[in-house]
Amino acid sequence: MKQGFVKVAAATPDIRVADVWHNCEEIRKLLSEAEKEGAKVIVFPELCLTGYTCQDLFTQDILLKEARRALERIAQQTKNSGSLVFVGMPLAVDGELYNVAAALNDGRILGFTTKTFLTNYGEFYEMRQFRQGPEKARVISYEGQEIWFGPQLLYQAEEMNELIVSAEICEDVWSPVPPSIQAAREGAVILVNCSASDETVGKDSYRQELIKGQSARLMAGYVYANAGDGESTTDLVFGGHNIIAENGTILKEARRFTNEMIISEIDISRMLGERRKNTTFQTAKERNLPRISFTVNLEETRLTRRFGANPFVPQNMEERAKRCEEILMIQAMGLKKRLLHTNSKTAVVGISGGLDSTLALLVTAKAFDMAGKKRKDIIAVTMPCFGTTDRTYHNACLMSEKLGATLREVPIADAVRTHFRDIGHDEDVHDVTYENAQARERTQVLMDIANQEMGMVIGTGDMSELALGWATYNGDHMSMYGVNASVPKTLVIHLVKYYADTCEDAELRAVLLDVLDTPVSPELLPPKDGEIAQKTEDLVGPYELHDFYLYYVLRFGFEPGKIYRLAKIAFEEQYDDETILKWLRTFYRRFFTQQFKRSCLPDGPKIGTVALSPRGDWRMPSDACAAVWMKDLENLTFNKTGGYSL
């Protein structure tokens, strides 16, 4: 449970209708399996102790009495297990029969959550046997104990106060105002559902969207356990469609028509962080719902869920294509508005033959098309100097020509040498002055051409470079509108690839593919044997790692040790632990020391949930200290198997 991960399980037992003791033993078997896997919240289906489809057998006293006895046996199994278990059963209280989810922990029955919305339409007739649960919870006498009974009961872990769990039953989540809404507003971060939802054509898709949507709306984990094979098929079939979701994402899903248990880990610290940031999610001003304590064994949670190595890039190819088109449209729309507002005649783009300037040029061409402007008024400027290679030079020229831009070449070597003489710098000393003088000269050329041609300079730098400060202050760091400012490097690659795959010009496609194949480089140092000598990722680290770090730092505010843990899972086949840690340290060091460059960024469109604009998403003092974050990384120790751990 370290770092907020709580292992949860949704289990569908093989039941027999009305055979309480058979069902009890099947539940106990799955309970043992779930506990062996380390699950701390375990959920079983609606009325699973008896079977949901008992119909008028629910009026038989013997069935109800045996269910109470069986529940006690299951409760005893939870003694010292450190798990919170929910089991669906019928419960008679004060002469009325209720559909409830019993909560069990450490050998005790903690409470009975009642079903608020009884299904009484279509194929369902629950009101024939059951009564709607009370509006507010109360304490009842049950087997000589005082136990909470009613809706929206909150179960809070004594050893981990932020772990608060609440249950609802089947139809409750399908209703206009599910009980889980108020439970979440009062602190529930994991919501569970004991369900018996039958299968009809297309219902599974609706069920998926419903659970995903509820978990997203409430910024919570949601564990949905559904009835399956074993229920009566007189009129209905139940598919055991279990779902575990977290904030709009399905973490694990059972195969339908096959009773099984699914297990995954819900990150409650992520959910709590989301709630703190999102002012739309308003916690209840007054706490009116009962809080019932339960015990949990705090231990390391073995993670089984996967974490994508490229969190900014959709894994599904169809979704990726859709996303790329949407991003290009957002970038172009932003630029179109700025061009029209400033009445700019031209747009000036410094084109190097690299990834970022390529994307900026593609976006500019799209913006000109949308604005009804002629592409010849895009001035693509190539500025060869000491580090320019033939490969990038020719790619820049051909790309500009194929896109219909006006290509202008301005060699800057002589101007830079004059500058070196003016400031007394030795050209043979290839230090930061040598490199940055070239970058600033290029920016001066672009700005002055924009003045000449009544235009504006289009920024090419991407979000990954801004995060690392890999830009020359008042050099490539500056522009009049930065179209790539919120596009991370890993996404730049896919945007250019998408354009190459969808354009109808074979020559343009070929040059774009070659740009993609070219090492990322500022080309500020002389080539070696005609090849690029200065490779960015050799100096600051792989961009795929830095983008992974950036996503979890900005999107969720995770601590360094947790990000390291996730990175080890995401990149286990690509990088060893030492490499991951090395570049994570580099990321934090640069992220903190280079904030001054982000504090004065030009305008640019936001395209995703993560951005670095000082006017919106990320406001950070330029002199903030990284000591706390670096210390967290220092607490990692190298173990004998060759890996770092906390």
N, C-alpha and C positions, 0 to 999 in steps of 0.2 A: 504494500500500500504506500510505499515510499513515493514521493513526488506526485501523489494524488491519484495513482492508478488503483481502481477497485475492480477486482475480478467478479464478474456476474455470470449467472447461468439462467437459461430458460429451458425447461425440460418438459417433454410430453411423455407420460408413462403409458405403457400398454395396459389398458383397463378392461374390465368387464362391467357391463351395466348392472348396477345395484349390488355388485360383489365387493363390499366394502373392504374386507380383509385381503382379498387379492390385490385390490387397488392400493391398499396401505403398504403392502410389501413391495409393489412395483415402485411406489413413490420413495420408499426407504432405500431401495437399490440405487435409484438415480441420485438420491441425496448423498449417499456414500461416495458415489463417483464424483459428484460435483465438489464435495469437500476434499477429496483426494487431490483434485485439480486446483485447490486453493480458492474456490469461489466463496465470496463473502455475502453475496445477495443471491438467493436461489428462488426461482419463481416457477410454480406449477399452474396448470390450467384451472379454469372456472369449474367449480363443483366436481373436481377430479376425484375426490374421495368416494363419491357415490356414482359418478357419471353424470354428465350434464343432461342426458336424454332419458332420465328416469320418469319424466312426466308425472302422472298421478301417484306413482310410488312414493313421491316426496311427502305424501300425506300419511304414510305408514310410520308409526312411532318407532318400530324396531329399526328401520333404516336410519332414522335420525339418532337414535341412541347408540347404534354401532358406529356411526360416524364420529360421535363424540369420543368414544373409547379409542377408536383408531387414531384420532388426532392426538390424543395423549401419548400414544405409543410413538408416533412420529416426533412429538415434542421431546420425549426423553432422548431420542437419538441426537438431538442438537446439543446435549449437555457437553460443555467444554469445547465445542467445535468452532466457536467464534464466527458463526454464520447466522444471517437473518433469513428465515425461510417463510415463503408465502404459499399457502395451500388453500384451494377453493373447496367450500363445503356448504351444505344447508345447515341453518342454525335456527332453532325455535327459541324465541324470546317473548315472554309475556303473552303466550297464546298466539303469536304470529310467527310465520316462517320467513326467514330472510336468506338471501344469497350473499355469502360473505367470503372474504379472503382472510384466513387466520394467519397471524404473524407469530412465528416461533423463534425462540432464541435461548440458548443456554438451558435447555430443559424446561422452559416455561412457555406458556401461551401469553403473549403480550397484549394482543388486541384483535378485534374483529372489524375489518373494514366492510361496510355494507355497500351493496350496489345501489346507486342513486337512480339510474335510468333503466327500468325494466323493459326488455324487448317484448313488444306485444303487437307486432305487425308482420305481414308476410307469413313466413313459416314458423314464427315464434309466438308462444302464448305463455310467457313467464308469469303474467299477472294471475293466471289460473291457480298457481301454487304459491307464489311469493308476494310479499309486501314490499313496497318501496322503502328504502332505508330512511331513517330520520333525517331531518334537516341539519341537526347538530348532534355531535357525539355526546355520549353520556357513559357513566360507569354502570355496569350490570354485575350481578352476582352469577358466577359461573363455576360450578363444581367447588363451591366454598371460597372462591377467590373473587376479588374485585377487579374487573377487567374492562378496559375501554371498548365501547361499541358504537359504531357510527361511521360517517364519511370523513375522508381527508385526515386520517390519523397520521401523525408525523413520528417516525422512529429515528432517534438520534443516537449515534454511537458515543459511548462514554469516553472511549480512548481517542476518538477522532471527531471532534464536535462538528466539523464542517460536513461530515457524512450524515445526511438526513434523507430518509427514504419514505415515500408515501405510495399507497396502492389505490388503484381503481379497478373496476371490473368491466370487461368487455365493452358493452354498449356505451358506458360512461365516456369513453374517448371518442365515440362517434357522435356524441351529442353537441349541440351548439355551444354549450358552456361546460366543458369537462371539469369534474372536480379537481383534476390535477392542476388547473390554473391557479386556484387559490393556494393549493399546497405548495406550488413552486414559489408563489409570491411570499409565502411565509418561510421559505428556506429549503424546501425539498429539492435536492439536486439529482437524485435518482428516482424515477417514477417507474412503478411496475404495474403490469396489467395481467390479471388472471382471466383468460378469455376462452370462450367457446364460440368461435366464429366459423360457420360452415362454409364450404367451398361452392361457389357458383362461377360461371364463366366470367373472367375478368376481375373477380373480386380481389384476387391477390394483389393486383397492381394498385387498386384503390387502397387496400390495407397498407401496402408499403408507403404510399404517399402520405397516408394519414399518420402513421407512426413517425416517419421522417419529419413531417410538418409540425407535429406536436413537440417533438424533441427540439426542433429549431426554434419554434415560437417561444418555448419556455427555457431555452438554453440549458437543457438538461440531458441526462442519460435516460433512455427508456427501454425497459425490458418487458417484452411481450411474449407470454407463454400461451399457446393455443391448444385446444383439444384436438385429438387426432384419431388414428385408427383404434377401434375398440368401442367407440360410441355407437349407439344404435344407428343403423342405416335404413330404418323403416321409411323415413322420408328424406333424410339428410346425410351428407358425407362431410366429415371433418378431416382436414389435411395436415394438422400439426404444424401450421405455418408460424414458426417462432422467429422473432426479430429482436435484435439488439441494436439500438440506434444511439447516436451521440450528436446533438446539435445539428440535426439535418442530414447526417451521414449514417448509412447502415453499416455497422461494423461486422455483423454476422447475421446470417439468415439460414434457416433450416430448409432442407428440401421438402417440398410438399408431398403428402401422402406417404411419408416415411417417418414414423415416430423417432425422434432423436433429441438429444440435448445439445444446445449450442452454448459456447462459453467465449467470452471476450473480456476486455478490460475497458472500463469507462474512466476517463480522466476527469475527476471532479474538480481538480484545481483549474483545469482549462475552463470548465463551465462557470466556476465562480469568478474567474478573471473576465470572462465574456460579460457576465452580469454587471461587474463593477464598471466596465468601460461603457456599456450600453445604457444610456440614460432613459431609453424607452422602457426598459425592463425596470419597473418600479416595485420594490419590495413593499409589503403591506406595512402601513404605519403602526398598526396594532396587531399583536399576535393573539389570535383567538382560537387557534387549533391546538388540540392536545399534543404535547411532546412526550413521547415514551422512550425511556432509555433502553438501549441494548448494548451488549458487550461484543467486542470484535477483537480478534487476535491480530495485532499489528505485526506485519512481516513483509519481507520483500515480495512484490508481486511479479511473478514470471510473466513477461509479456508475450502474448501469442499473436496480437494484432500487428499488422504491417504498417509501415510508414513509407509513403512514396518518396523516392529520392529527388523528385522534381515537383515540389508542392505547388509551384506556380503554373504547372503545365498539366492539363487534363490527360488522364491515361487512356481514355477511350478516343480512338482516332476520329470517329464521327463528331464527337463532342469537341475535340481539339480543333477541327476545321471550322466548326461553327464559332468557337471562341476566338480563333484567329481573325476571322472576318469581322467579328464584333469589335475587337480591339483596334484593328486598322480603321474601322469606321469612327470609333471614338477619337482616335488620334487625328484623323483627317477633319472631323467635324470641329474639333477644337481649333485647329490651325485655320480652317476656312473662316470661322468667325473672327479670328484675330486679323487675318489678311483683309477682310472686308471692313472691319471696324477701323483699322489704321489706314485704309485706302492705299494699301501697298501695291505698287505696280509689279514688283518682282519679289521673289524669295531667293535668298542666297544660302546655298548649302555647301559647306566644306566637305568634299568627297575624297576619301582616302583609299577606297577599295576594301575597307574593313566592314565588319558587321553593322556597327551602329550607324555610320554615315549612310550605308546602303538602306537600312530601314527608314532613316529620316528622309532620304530621297524618294523612296517608294510612297511614303505617307504624303510628302509634299505634292507628288504627281496626282495622287488621289484627291487631295484637297483642291488642287487647281481644277481638276475635272468637275468636282462638285460645285465649285464657285463659278463655273463657266469661263475660266481663264485659260489662256493658251499656255501649253507646257513650255514653249520656247522662252517664256518669261521666268522660268526657273533657271537661275544661274548656278550651275554646278562648278565649283572652283576646286581644281586640284593644285596643290602647292608642294611640289617635290622639294625635298631637302636631303640632308645627310643620310637618313635612314630609309628613304623610299626605295622599294624594290621594283623591278620591272613588272612582276606579277601583279602587285596591287595597283600600280600606275595604269597598266593596260586595262585591268578590270574596271577601275574608276572611269576611265575614258569611254570604254565600250558601253558600260551601264548607262552613263549619262546620254550617250547617243541614242541607245535603244529606247529610252524613256522619253525622248523628244526634248530634253533640256538643252540649254545653251551651255556648252562647255568652255570654260575659261581656265587657262593654265598660267599660274603665277609662281615661277620658281623663287624660293625665298632664301637660298643659300647665301647670296651676296649680301642681302639685307641683314641676315643674322651675323655674318662675319663683321659687317660694319658695327653692329651693336656690340659684338665682343670687343672690338677695338675701343669703342666708346667707354665701356665699363672696365676695360683692362682684364679681360678673361682670355686665358690660353685655350685655343680651339682644340688642342690635344688633350685637355682635361675634360673627360666625359662624365661630368658630375651633374647634379640636379640643375645647376645654372645652364649648362650646355643643353639639357633636354628642355627645360621650361622656356628658354629663350625662343626656341622654335615654335612651341605651342602658342606662346603669346604673340609672336609675329603673325602666325596664321590667323589668330582671332582679330588682330588689327587689320589685316588685309580684308577679311570678310566684312567687318564693320564698315570699313571705308568704301568698299564696293557697294554695300547696301545703301550708303549715303549717296553715292554717285547715281545709282539706278532706282532711287525712290523705293527701296525694298526693305526687307527685314531679314535678319540672320536667323536661320533655323538651327536650334541646338540639336546635337547628335548624342550627347552623353546619356547613358542608361542608369537605372536605379542601382544596379550592383556597383557600378563605379562610384556613384554618389555615396553609397553606404561605406565603402572602403576609402573614400577620399582620393580615388585614383583618377584625379583630374588636376590640371594645372590651374591654380587660383587665378582668376581673371584671364585664363587662357581658354582651353576647351570647356572649362567650367562655366563660361559666360555665353549668353546668346540673347536674342529678343523673344524667343518662344521655344521651349524645350519639349519637343514632341515625344521624346523617349524617356522623360524624367521619371515615370512610374512603371517602366517596363524593365524587369530584371533580365540579365544577360541570357539565362536559360530560355526565357520566353522570346527574346529577340531572335534566337536561332530558329525557333519554330515558326515565327512570323515570316521570316525571310524564306524558309523552306516552303511554307504554305503558298506564298506569292509565286515562288518558282514553279510549284506543282500546278498552279491554276492559271498562270499566264499562258497566252497562246503563241508566244514568240520563242522559238527554239533557241535562238542565240542569246536572248535575255535569260532564259532558263539556265543555259550553260554557264553564263558568267555568274549568276546568283549561286549556283551550286559550287562554283570554284571559290567564291567568297566564303561560303560556309566551310569549305575545306582548308581555308587559310588560317594559320595560327593567329590568335588574338594578339595584337601588338600596337603600341603607339608609334612604332617606327621612328624613334628619336635617336637611335644609335646606328652607326654605319653597318651595312650588311656584311656577312661573312660568306665569301664565295657566291655572292649574289642572292643569298638566302637571308630571311629575317633573322636578326641576331638577338633581338629583344622580345622575349615571349612573356606576356603579362602573367600568365598562370604559373610560370616558373618563379615569378617574383612575389606575387601576393597570394598565390594558391589557386586551386581549381574553383572556377566560378560555380560549379554545381554544388560544391560544399558551402560556399559563401551564401548562395541563394537559399539553401536549406536553413542555414543559421539565421539569415535575415528574416525569413518567413516566421520562424518560431520566436524570435526576439520581438518583432514588431506586432505580429498578429495575436500572439497569446501571452507575451511577456514571460516566457519560461526562463527559469534560472539556467546558468551555463551547464551545470551537471546534468540536468534533465535533457537539454538539447544534445549534449554529448551522448547520452544514453540512446536517444532516438536515432542519432546519426549512425551509431554503430550498427543498429538494426537495418537502417535504410541503405547503408553503403558497405554491408558486411562482405560483399564479393568484389568490391572495388578498392577499398582503402583499409589499411591496418589501423589499429587503435591509436598508435603513436602519430600517424599522419593526420588523422581526424582531430586529435587534440592539438597538434601543432598549429593547424590552420584555424582552429577555433580560437586559440589564444591570439593569433594574428587578427582575426576578425574583431574581437572585442577591443584590442589595442587601437586599431585603426578607426573603428566605429566611434570611439570616444574622442580620440585626438583630432579627427577630421570634421567634427560637427560644424566648425566655423564656416566651412565651405557650403554646408547645407542651409545655414542660417540666412544666406542671401541668394537663394536660387531664383532663376528667372521663372516666370509663369510657365505652366505646362499642364496638360490634362491628366486627371487621375483615371486610371483604367481598371484598377482592382481594389481589393480590400486593404492592401498594404501599399503605403506611399510615404514619401519623406518630405513632402512640402512643409516648410515652416509656417505656412498660413493655414494648414489644416490638420494633417494626420500626425505629424511628429514635431513636437515643440520641446526642444532640449537645450539647456544652456551650453554654450560653446566651451565652457571651462569645467564641465562636470567631470568628476573623478571616477575612474574605472576600478578603484581598489577593491570594492566589495565583490564585483563580478570576477576579477582576476583571482581573488582569494578562494572563491568557490572552485575555480579550476585547479588551484594548488592543492585542494583537499582530495583530488583524485590520486589514487595510489596504483602503482604498477604491480599486478599480481604475477605469480609464478608461471601462469599459463601464457603470459605474454600480452596481457590486456590490462587496460586501466579500468578501475572501478571506483565507486564512491566509498 
